[in-house]
């Protein structure tokens, strides 16, 4: 059987290619490695978490994108996936989990509740996790389909691939953290 | 609950505390007492300790708020006699500036968390409670959110434009 499209491994960044070698910038090489070995920390509190389980399952299989190793310790995780309603009382816990993650770290906000409070517009629910931690990518939906969650992870991968290795030391990044009262 | 026992409850309480019961009625199949606030603690004590009644289990205790009433705040308790499977409901109302009751934790240990919840959501104080602080809401909350003067919705949302929702 003939494959329609040529099968490629990871998308190679721009660089010099020759027989037996490939040369590119260090940023690009690191980005390539990071992008395809993200360790997500699932912070699942409700139905979006169920969709995430389907995303990790055999049918949708997030492992195809190098994220099969979930980390249940924030210290080893690269990507915080917040899935579900975050009550105000849960806020400090989520913030502590984020602060315990080592740089570089990314945050994916899955679903309407995590992104904006969703239907829970009430005194006890945090109206979007971006009120307490910085968010890189938002996935809409209530709950989103596994395809949407995968798309969110792919958008995170784009950020990871193209992030400058100096970004986390930049004044802009520090100013952004300072807005959240972190250092 | 049989008529005889209902009469006996009302009689026994009236013997000890005259005028304590403002109203006693069957609310569908649930015997309900409306009790004066100052007598509430004594009434609950009788219902538990008197062997004829034996309401040994506190099913629930919660606050009530009817802003249109003169005595706008209230509490509601449901007691259960587990041996005979009898239940009774007790209500009491009081004005907002007198929202302090004696604690029921000396009668039912389980009243501890229920009173904390009632304080948390309605601001009703229970004097003598061992640890009266918020239980469900965040500790730095400044309102008692189930009082009707506070809107249900969080006031920080920017995406809810009233003109679009016809409000």
Interface residues (C-beta under 8 A of the other chain):
Chain A: X88 X89 X91 X116 X117 X121 X122 X123 X124 X125 X127 X131
Chain B: X136 X137 X138 X141 X143 X145 X150 X152 X153 X154 X156 X157 X159 X160
